[in-house]
Amino acid sequence: MEKTDQDYINAVLGGDAQSFEPLVVRYQPRIFATARRYARKESEVEDIVQEIWLKAFSKLGTFRGDAPFEHWLMRLAVRTCYDFLRGHQRNRESSFTELSEPETDWLDRFAADPEKAPEDEDAARMLINRLMDQLSPPARLVIQLLEIEEKSVKEIAALTGWSVPLVKVRAFRARAEMKKCLSRLARDKYV
Amino acid sequence: MQLDVLEQKLVNAARKHPPGDHVPYAFEKRIMARLAEVGIPDGWFLWSRALWRAAVPCLLLVIFSGLWSSNSMNAANTVDFSQQLENTVLAELNQNLENSW
């Protein structure tokens, strides 16, 4: 019979550190996908993932087992990613003046006729990444979870550790910040 | 430019392009090697580390308490300040009492 997460966790807490490896193997694709939402460079992604696993190992004793291990791990992952964003917020770009050719082309087509700029093009993905890089850490986290991953306010509160009213306030501010960034994009490009 | 439509299109683009979940080769080995360097979170280790950390403050507290109590004992041998104050304030009353006898 296949061992459950709880079996491995009990073994680790009992002193068998090697039992942590199956947990890493099982959940690391999801952790990598989460980290890639907040960091662009692969070296940064690897550092974030390593940090998440080190924290998970050292805090494993606090896992009570009343919710699935995956939920506990994802909370830890999102909070670590948020710490990363806060630590790197000075590296944010400040303007949209250096758009690549495909991005400029996509925007031109959108300005001419929004229907002619398809969502599934790489240029659109590059633009949204550029836009997200310009948001403040809380705004970026909220837009990522609320708009892109389509999570509910309650789910975001559980993942981030913020209260429900705080999530709502930050969502309101994040949307305003997003609008501001978009108008700056339009101004830098067309004025 | 229709900013609301642009925002919606870009958000949809992000939804359609979720980041990859590929893992670098043998990444779990790297994690396990790193954990071996950090060490296993053993309860006895954490307890003894907390005790060692508490040792210095406790030692300082003992020294401070010793000094304070020895000073108090020395002070007890001399005349108490409060007693002196009381004698001064009540000096005239005491004098009157003595005279009345």
Interface residues (C-beta under 8 A of the other chain):
Chain A: G15 A17 Q18 F20 E21 V24 V25 Q28 P29 R30 F32 A33 R36 R37 E46 V49 Q50 W53 L54 F57 S58 L60 G61 F110 A111 P114 A117 E119 D120 E121 A124 R125 L127 I128 N129 L131 M132 E147 I148 E150 M178 K179 L182 S183 A186 Y190
Chain B: M1 Q2 L3 V5 L6 E7 K9 L10 V11 N12 A13 A14 R15 K16 H17 P18 P19 G20 D21 H22 V23 P24 F27 E28 R30 I31 M32 R34 L35 A36 V38 I40 P41 D42 G43
